Amino acid sequence: MSPSRRALVGGLSALALGACDRKGAGAATAAAWRAVRPLKDVAPFPVGTCLMTPEIQDPAFVDLALRHFSQMTPEFEMKMERTVADDGGYRFDASDSIADFCRQNRLRLHATTLIWYAQKPPAFERLQGDRVAFEQKLRDYVSAVMGRYRGLARGWDVLNEAVAEDGNGYRGGIWQATLGDDYSRLAFELAHEADPESLLFLNDYNLEIMPAKLDAFQRLLESLLKAGAPVTGIGTQSHLNADLPPGQAARAIQALARFGLPIHVSELDISTRQGVLSFQDSATRLRSQARVAAEVADAFMALPPAQRYAFTTWGVRDKDSWLCKSPNAGDGSDQPLLFDNQGDPKPAFDAVEAAFGSVRPAARPQARPEDRY
């Protein structure tokens, strides 16, 4: 994950709904005129997206989201930066709005995230010299936030992005510094105490493109399970580029499948403006994006049904993506999602829809991803 994404977290809730550059969007969606089946009706598992409270007020966003998605993840407004006040109190107004939206529209809620190494709320920082008080505050927080959405949130990202980018060690922030190396096990135990019915996820990114990080992620997962931590799900964010070499996304999902736990493709987007394809024409980039989307969706479909927790895209329309809303989004012309700025389906949508509606890849002749289009 790029530094720009981490920098975005602190100020994202204050941003207005951004709009990526619309140039070329119409030409890139030549098949947009035709009716398409809702993804949630095609997939034999929940199909998710993320949202923020301003998007609930956008009728076009709501119409498209409700048509195609059956699960919602709060993009930012359930994280500590929003829910933990400086004085140690809690602010649930924004997350309550998203929860109410899910209840009213019979959507499943996937909640994120309890502990993220980058988080350091002042209310916790002040307690760093007192392990007992720090742990009690964490216990109170987990109980408060998970208890509030108990029965609605089917799953929680308990520990987010804990593995170092190069796979050499772990990133624990103030949590590890105060609670020691065992902080990750404690986090899952507290989460299980707060909501025994929720699936509890270890979630990370760049597992597809960094073999050393994928290995370290698996070692962390193995150590947690060996220690008896109630890890009951695996999240692979899947922030990818359209030039991802064929086979890498599938290999990552296959590696994670060996644990037998439910797997969540938790934050899928496929940038068309990063990597070696950034200077190619739009049609070429979108075809490459569709090839990557097809591989991820096919690999997910190949999982045993019990391991297919949900398939989540990190936004609905291109202009809803953090890659377009970020202050470091450049000219805002990235097109990372399944729908363009106008809400029309792109080739990546067709690729995902085809994979979801197909028989399992293992039961049909194998085609190279690059031959798909």
N, C-alpha and C positions, 0 to 999 in steps of 0.2 A: 504494500500500500504506500502511495506516495505521501511525502510530508504535507502536500496541499490538503489531503483528506483529513489528516490529523488536525491541521490548523483550522479546518472548517468547523469542527465540533463545537468550539466555544461560541461561535457567532451565528450558527446556522438558524437558530430559532428566530433571530431578528431579521433574517433576510426575507424580502418579498418573494413571491413566486417568480423565479427567473424565467427567461425565455431564451432558448438557444436560437441562433441564427436560422431563419427559415429558408434561406436560399438553398435550392436544390432538393428540398424535401418532397415537393410534388413529383418531380421527375424520378425520384428514388423509389416511389411507391406506385409503380405503374399498375399493379393489381389491386390497388386500394378500393376501387369502385365496388368490388364484389363483396357479397355478404360472407362473413366468416363465422364459423362456429365458436361459441364462447369456450375459452380454454378450460374453464372449470367444468364444462360439460363433456369435454373430450378426455381429460386426464382422469385416471382411476385413483387419484390422490389429491389432496388440497393443493391449489395453485395460489401462491401468495404474491403480494407486493408490499411496498412500504408507503407510508403517508405521514404528513404533518398536518397540524390543525388548520392552517390556512387552506389546504387543499380540500378540506371538507366543505368549504364555502364555494368551491368552484364546481358548478353543475356539470361541466363537460368532463372534469376529472372524475366526479362521482359516478356519472353515467357509465363511463368506460370501465372504471374500477369494479363497479358492481356487476357489469356484464361478464367480465372475464375472470375475476378473482374471488376466491372463497376464504382467504386468510389475509390478515393485515399484521404488519410489524410496524410499530412506531419508529420512525427513522431516527428521531433524536429525543423526543419529549418524554421518554420513560427512563432516560439515562440520568445518572446522579447530578450532572451539570444542571439539569432542569428540575429535578425532584427534591434535592437536598438544599435547603436554604442555608445561608452563611451562619445563621444562629443555631443550626441543628434541627430546625423544624422541617416540615415536608410541604411541598407544593404539588398537588395532584390535579390542578385545574386542567392543564393541557392533556395529561394522560387520561384523565376522566373523560374528556371530550372524545378521544379516540376510542376508549372503551365503550362509551355510549353509542358511538357510530357502529361499532361492531355488534353490540347487542341489538340495536334497532334494525340492522340489516342481516342479522343471523350469520355473521362472519366469525370465523375462528380467530382468536388473537394469539399471536406469537410475540412474546415480550423480550425486549433486549434493553440494556444488559445489566446484570447485577454488579460484576466487578470487571473493570477494564483498567489495564495497567496505566493508561494515560489520565485516569481520573484522580483528582486530589482535592476534593471539596474542603474548604476551610474548616468546616465542622469536624472533619476527620483529622486534618493536618494538626489542629490544636491538641489532639490527643496522642500524638505520636510518641511522646515520652512515657505514656502510661498504657502498657499493653492490655491490662485488664479493662480499662475504660474504653480503649479503642475496640477491642473485641465485643464488648457489650453494645457499643454504638452500632457496630456492624450487624450484630444480632437483631437489634431493635429495627434497624433499617430494613433488613431482609424480611423480617416479620411484617413490618408495616406495608411495604410495597407489594410483596407477594400475597399477603393476606387480603389486601384491597381488591385484587383481581383474581382471587381464588375461585375456581369454577368457570372462569371465562378464558383465562390464559392456558392454552393446552400445553405450551412449552415455554421455557425460559433459557436464554443464553446466560448461563451462570458465570462462566469465565471466558473472557473475550480477548483474543490476540495475545495469549500468554507466551508464545514461543518467539525467541529472537529471530530477526529477519534472516540471518545467515544460518540458523539452526543451532547456533552455539549458545546454549543456555536458554534462560527464560526471562521474561519481562514481568516483574511483579509490582513495580512502583512502590508507593507507600504501603501497600498491602503486604508485600513480601518483607519490606524493610521493618515493619512493625510486628508482624505476626510470624515471620520466619518462613522457611521454605514450605512449611505445611499449610500455608494460607489457602492454597487451592483446594485441598481436601476439606478444610473447614468450611469454605464457601459452599461446596456441594452439600455438606451435612446440614448447614443452616437452611439452605434452600429446601432440602427434603423435609426438614422439620416444619417449615412454614407452609408447604403445600405438598403433601405426600403423593398427590395424584398427578402432579405436573411432570412432564418430561424435562430433564435437566441436561443442557447441552454444553459441551466444550466446543467453542467456535473460533475459527481462525481463517486467515487469508493467505494467498500466494502458495497454497499447497500444491497447485497444479504446475507452477513454474520454477519452484525451488525444491529439488529433491532432498537436500539436507534439511530443510525446514519440515517437509512432510515426514521425514524420518524422526525428527525431534518431536513433532506433534504426536506421532504414534507412541514414542517412548513415554511422553507425558501421560497420555491416555492409559497406557499399560500400567504405569506406576500408580495412577489414581485408582484404577480398578483393583490392582493388587492390594492397595491400602484399604479397600472397602468403601471408597467414595462412591456415592450413588449417582454416578454418571450414567445417564440413560439415553443419551443422544449425541450425535456428532454433527457439527455444522461446518460446512465448507463455503466460505463467502462467495468465491468465484468471481472476483473482480478481474476480468480478463481483457486482453487485447485481441483485436481481430486477426493479428498475425501469429497467434498461438500455434506452434507446430502441431500437426495432426497427432493424436494419440495421447497428448499430455493430460488433457482434462479427464479422459476415460481412465487413464492409469491411476490418477489420484483417487477417483471414486472407487475404483476396484480395490485399491490398497486399504481404504477405510472400511470397505464392506466386510473385511475379514473379522471385524470385531462383533458382527452380528447385531449391532445397535441400529436404531432408526437414524437415517441420514437426512439432513436438511441442506439442500442447495439454498443458502440463506440470503445471499445478496447479489444475485447474478446481474452483471452488466458487462458489455463487451465493447470497449472503446474503439472507435474508428479513427481517433486522432492521436493515438499513442502507438509507438512501435514503427516498424519499417514500412507499413502501409500508409502512413500519414500523408504522404505526398501523392498517392494514387487517386484516380478519379473516384467519385462517390459510388458509382455502380460497382466498381471493383471492391471497394472497401465493404460495401453492404453484402456482397456475395461472400466475402471472407468471413464477415461477422455471422452470416447465416450458417456457414460451415462449422464454426465453433459452437454456435447455439445448438446445432443438430447433434454434435458430438456429446455435449453435456447432457442434453435431453435423452439421447439414446442410452448413454451410460446409466443415467438415473432409471430409465425404464427397465434396464437389464437387472436391476436389483430385485431381490425377492420382495413381494408386495409388503411384507411386514416391515421392511427397512426403508420404504419410501414415505418418509414423514411428510415432506412438502417440498415444492419447487417454487422458490421465491425470486422474483426479479426486483432489483433495487430501484423501483420507480415504475411509472406507467408509460408516460410519453417522454420522448427525449428531453424536453425542456424541464421535466420534473426531476431529472437526475442530478445528483451532487456534482457530477462532472460538468454540468452546465451552470449550477447555482453557486459553485465555489468562487470565491474572489480570485482564485488562480486559474479560472477556466479558460483563459486565453480569449479567443474570439467567440467562444460559446458555440462553436459549430460541431461539437461532438454529437454523435448519434448512437448512444450506447444501448438503447432499450428496444423493445419489440414493436413499439408504436412511435410514429413520428410526431412532430409538434402538433399537428392537427388531429391526432388520434387515429390515424390510418395505419393499418398493419403493414409491416415491412417484411422483407424476405426472411429475417430472423424469426418473425412470428410464424410464417409458413413452415419453417424448419421445425420449430418446437411443436406446432400443432400436428405436423405429420408424425413426429416421433411419439407424441402422446397417443395418437390414434392408431398406432401400428401394433403389430404383435411384437413380442420381445425380440430384440436384435439377434439373440442366440438361435432363434427358431426360423430365421430367414436368411437368404444368401447375404453375405457380407459385401458391402461396397465401400470403397475408399471414401472418406469424407469429401475429398476434393472432387469426386465424381458426382456428387449429389446435385450440383447446379451446372 
